[in-house]
């Protein structure tokens, strides 16, 4: 079943505020709106400069620092 826009927004805000705090989450959103941020373009530019091994290493380091402790979300 597809999540509604309201559900997606609620989950996104919850994630942002839990990991960044309310103030930083609001700043993040304001930057996205003000800069007309294109996440897909940024992601392509960011990952195109990295070797697969470097991405894997960074992912492993992130997992060690922030282990997943919640329930999986099925999309």
ROSE-4610 file (N, C-alpha, C; in Angstrom, 1 decimal, always signed):
// ROSE-4610
residu = [X/X/X/X/X/X/X/X/X/X/X/X/X/X/X/X/X/X/X/X/X/X/X/X/X/X/X/X/X/X/X/X/X/X/X/X/X/X/X/X/X/X/X/X/X/X/X/X/X/X/X/X/X/X/X/X/X/X/X/X/X/X/X/X/X/X/X/X/X/X/X/X/X/X/X/X/X/X/X/X/X/X/X/X/X/X/X/X/X/X/X/X/X/X/X/X/X/X/X/X/X/X/X/X/X/X/X/X/X/X/X/X/X/X/X/X/X/X/X/X/X/X/X/X/X/X/X/X/X/X/X/X/X/X/X/X/X/X/X/X/X/X/X/X/X/X/X/X/X/X/X/X/X/X/X/X/X/X/X/X/X/X/X/X/X/X/X/X/X/X/X/X/X/X/X/X/X/X/X/X/X/X/X/X/X/X/X/X/X/X/X/X/X/X/X/X/X/X/X/X/X/X/X/X/X/X/X/X/X/X/X/X/X/X/X/X/X/X/X/X/X/X/X/X/X]
num = [1/1/1/2/2/2/3/3/3/4/4/4/5/5/5/6/6/6/7/7/7/8/8/8/9/9/9/10/10/10/11/11/11/12/12/12/13/13/13/14/14/14/15/15/15/16/16/16/17/17/17/18/18/18/19/19/19/20/20/20/21/21/21/22/22/22/23/23/23/24/24/24/25/25/25/26/26/26/27/27/27/28/28/28/29/29/29/30/30/30/31/31/31/32/32/32/33/33/33/34/34/34/35/35/35/36/36/36/37/37/37/38/38/38/39/39/39/40/40/40/41/41/41/42/42/42/43/43/43/44/44/44/45/45/45/46/46/46/47/47/47/48/48/48/49/49/49/50/50/50/51/51/51/52/52/52/53/53/53/54/54/54/55/55/55/56/56/56/57/57/57/58/58/58/59/59/59/60/60/60/61/61/61/62/62/62/63/63/63/64/64/64/65/65/65/66/66/66/67/67/67/68/68/68/69/69/69/70/70/70/71/71/71/72/72/72/73/73/73/74/74/74/75/75/75]
x = [+0.8/+0.0/+0.9/+0.6/+1.3/+1.0/+2.1/+1.9/+1.4/+0.5/+0.0/+1.1/+0.8/+1.8/+1.9/+0.8/+0.9/+1.7/+1.5/+2.3/+3.8/+4.1/+5.5/+6.1/+5.4/+5.9/+6.0/+5.1/+5.2/+6.4/+6.6/+7.8/+9.1/+9.1/+10.3/+10.7/+9.7/+9.9/+10.4/+9.7/+10.1/+11.6/+12.0/+13.4/+14.3/+14.0/+14.9/+15.0/+13.9/+14.0/+14.7/+14.5/+15.1/+16.7/+17.1/+18.5/+19.2/+18.5/+19.1/+18.6/+17.5/+16.9/+16.0/+15.1/+14.1/+14.7/+15.6/+16.2/+16.9/+17.8/+18.5/+17.7/+16.6/+15.7/+15.0/+14.6/+13.9/+14.9/+16.1/+17.2/+17.4/+17.4/+17.6/+16.4/+15.2/+14.1/+14.1/+14.5/+14.5/+15.6/+16.7/+17.7/+17.2/+16.6/+16.1/+15.1/+14.2/+13.2/+13.8/+14.7/+15.3/+16.2/+17.0/+18.0/+17.4/+16.2/+15.6/+16.5/+16.8/+17.7/+17.2/+18.1/+17.7/+18.5/+17.9/+18.5/+19.1/+18.4/+18.8/+20.1/+20.2/+21.4/+22.5/+22.3/+23.3/+23.9/+23.0/+23.4/+24.3/+23.9/+24.6/+26.0/+26.1/+27.4/+28.2/+27.6/+28.4/+29.0/+28.1/+28.6/+29.4/+29.2/+30.0/+31.5/+31.9/+33.3/+33.9/+33.1/+33.7/+33.7/+34.8/+34.9/+34.0/+33.5/+32.6/+33.2/+34.5/+35.2/+35.1/+35.2/+35.1/+33.7/+32.7/+31.3/+31.1/+31.6/+31.4/+32.1/+33.3/+34.0/+33.2/+32.7/+32.0/+30.7/+30.0/+28.8/+29.1/+30.2/+30.5/+30.9/+31.6/+31.9/+30.7/+29.7/+28.5/+27.7/+27.6/+26.9/+27.5/+28.8/+29.4/+29.1/+29.1/+28.8/+27.3/+26.5/+25.0/+24.4/+24.5/+23.9/+22.4/+21.8/+20.3/+19.7/+18.8/+18.2/+16.7/+16.1/+14.7/+14.1/+12.9/+12.2/+12.4/+12.5/+12.6/+11.3/+11.5/+10.3/+10.2/+9.2/+9.0/+8.4/+9.0/+8.4/+7.7]
y = [-1.2/+0.0/+1.2/+2.2/+3.4/+4.4/+5.0/+6.0/+7.3/+7.9/+9.2/+10.3/+11.4/+12.6/+13.0/+13.0/+13.4/+12.4/+11.1/+10.1/+10.3/+10.5/+10.7/+11.9/+13.0/+14.2/+14.0/+13.3/+13.1/+12.2/+11.2/+10.3/+11.0/+11.9/+12.6/+13.6/+14.4/+15.3/+14.6/+13.5/+12.7/+12.3/+11.8/+11.4/+12.6/+13.7/+14.9/+15.4/+15.5/+16.1/+15.1/+13.8/+12.9/+12.9/+13.1/+13.0/+14.3/+15.4/+16.7/+17.7/+17.4/+18.4/+19.3/+19.9/+20.7/+21.9/+22.6/+23.8/+23.5/+22.5/+22.1/+21.5/+20.8/+20.2/+21.4/+22.4/+23.6/+24.3/+24.4/+25.1/+24.3/+23.0/+22.1/+22.3/+22.3/+22.5/+23.9/+24.9/+26.2/+26.4/+25.7/+25.7/+25.0/+23.9/+23.1/+24.0/+24.6/+25.5/+26.7/+27.4/+28.6/+28.3/+27.3/+27.0/+26.1/+25.8/+24.9/+23.7/+23.1/+22.0/+20.8/+20.3/+19.1/+17.9/+17.2/+16.0/+15.0/+14.7/+13.8/+14.2/+15.5/+16.1/+16.1/+16.5/+16.5/+15.1/+14.1/+12.8/+12.3/+12.5/+12.1/+12.7/+14.0/+14.7/+14.2/+14.0/+13.5/+12.1/+11.2/+9.8/+9.5/+10.4/+10.2/+10.5/+11.2/+11.5/+10.4/+9.4/+8.4/+7.0/+6.3/+4.9/+4.1/+3.0/+2.1/+1.6/+1.4/+1.0/+2.1/+3.3/+4.5/+4.6/+4.4/+4.5/+3.4/+2.2/+1.0/+1.3/+1.8/+2.1/+3.1/+4.2/+5.2/+4.6/+3.8/+3.1/+2.3/+1.5/+0.7/+1.5/+2.6/+3.5/+4.1/+4.5/+5.1/+4.1/+2.9/+1.8/+1.5/+1.6/+1.4/+2.5/+3.8/+4.9/+5.1/+4.7/+4.8/+3.5/+2.5/+1.2/+1.3/+0.5/+0.5/-0.3/+0.4/-0.3/-0.3/+0.2/+0.3/-0.9/-0.7/-1.7/-1.3/-2.2/-2.0/-1.4/-0.5/+0.1/-0.5/-1.2/-1.8/-0.8/-0.6/+0.3/-0.4]
z = [+0.0/+0.0/+0.0/-0.8/-0.9/+0.2/+0.7/+1.8/+1.2/+2.0/+1.6/+1.7/+1.1/+1.2/+2.7/+3.4/+4.8/+5.6/+5.3/+6.0/+5.7/+4.5/+4.1/+4.8/+4.8/+5.4/+6.9/+7.5/+9.0/+9.3/+8.5/+8.7/+8.5/+7.4/+7.1/+8.2/+8.7/+9.8/+11.0/+11.3/+12.5/+12.4/+11.3/+11.0/+11.2/+10.5/+10.6/+12.0/+12.7/+14.1/+15.0/+14.9/+15.8/+15.6/+14.3/+14.0/+14.0/+13.8/+13.7/+14.7/+15.4/+16.3/+15.5/+16.2/+15.6/+14.8/+15.4/+14.8/+13.5/+13.5/+12.4/+11.3/+11.7/+10.7/+9.9/+10.7/+10.0/+9.1/+9.6/+8.7/+7.4/+7.5/+6.4/+5.4/+5.9/+5.0/+4.4/+5.1/+4.5/+3.4/+3.6/+2.6/+1.3/+1.5/+0.4/-0.4/+0.3/-0.4/-1.1/-0.4/-0.9/-2.0/-2.0/-3.0/-4.2/-4.1/-5.1/-5.4/-4.3/-4.2/-5.0/-5.9/-6.7/-6.2/-5.3/-4.6/-5.6/-6.7/-7.6/-8.3/-8.7/-9.3/-8.3/-7.1/-6.1/-5.9/-5.8/-5.5/-6.7/-7.9/-9.1/-9.0/-8.8/-8.8/-7.6/-6.5/-5.3/-5.6/-6.0/-6.1/-7.4/-8.4/-9.6/-9.4/-8.3/-8.0/-7.1/-6.7/-5.8/-6.4/-6.1/-6.5/-5.7/-6.2/-5.5/-4.1/-4.1/-2.9/-1.8/-2.2/-1.3/-0.7/-1.6/-1.1/-0.1/-0.4/+0.5/+1.8/+1.8/+3.0/+3.9/+3.2/+3.9/+4.5/+3.8/+4.3/+5.5/+5.4/+6.6/+7.8/+7.6/+8.7/+9.3/+8.4/+8.9/+9.7/+9.2/+9.9/+11.3/+11.4/+12.7/+13.7/+13.2/+14.0/+14.4/+13.4/+13.6/+13.3/+14.2/+13.9/+13.8/+13.0/+12.8/+14.0/+14.7/+15.9/+15.8/+14.7/+14.6/+13.7/+13.3/+12.5/+11.1/+10.2/+8.8/+8.2/+7.3/+6.6/+5.2/+4.9/+3.6/+2.7/+1.5/+0.5/-0.6]
